Amino acid sequence: MNRLYLTLLLAAQLPAVQIPTGSELSIRLTDKVASEAQTQPVAIHAVVIVPVIVDGAVAISSGAQLTGTVKQAKAAAEKDPAQLQLVFSSLTDGAQHANISAVVTSLENARETIDDKGLITGIAPGGTFSARIDQGISKLEASVQQIDGQVLPFRRMLGHGVVQ
């Protein structure tokens, strides 16, 4: 599963420390979410995978739990990319709890884009590698070659070598 990065929109106040606005948290989702799902879970959960250090001390430990919701989900259509927006509102670190406002700001190893509101937009269905290969093959099939007065599909020429 890919690593997600969240940025706190508002400062979080845990009893022991103030976490500054804009702090980045590395998290991993623990629930499955998908833009094409008919229904979204009531709550989504994630775990902090890298501790957050503030003033040389651990402010949020690895293993802290986040709770949030799927604010928006739209499946990919023929020419429109999928979209997904996750918003986190609660952080629990051991016995400490804080209300937060955080959105996803980046994804590890992903080709999706993310705007400043945390809206994740996938690549257009026609922009995938396999779609591009299919488009190229279609173009090749559409082109024809005239050999000895015969019109032959290009694919046939490729498959049989030199046509005589």
Secondary structure, 3 states (H helix, E strand, C coil): CCCEEEEECCCEEECCEEECCCCEEEEEECCCCCCCCCCCCCCEEEEECCCEEECCEEEECCCCEEEEEEEEEECCCCCCCCEEEEEEEEEEECCEEEEEEEEEEEECCCCCEECCCCEEECCCHHHCHHHHHHHHHHHHHHCEEEECCEEEEHHHHHHHCCCC
